[in-house]
């Protein structure tokens, strides 16, 4: 049986892309540790590619 749903019910479950809050020192320190880089390297990467976690990971991975 096919169940019809509204577009709003489907789109309401989509989460925005995770980002790194550069104003939160604890968050940037945590992400720097998780990504195995210094806080300064993390902030430099964010300055280059934006604060999307996926973009930062790609950027940092491409440097190695």
Number of C-alpha atoms within 10 A of each C-alpha: 3 4 4 6 8 7 8 8 9 9 9 8 8 8 7 6 9 10 14 18 13 14 8 10 11 11 13 19 17 14 18 17 13 9 16 12 14 14 17 12 13 24 18 13 18 21 11 12 15 15 19 15 17 14 16 23 15 13 15 17 10 8 6 5
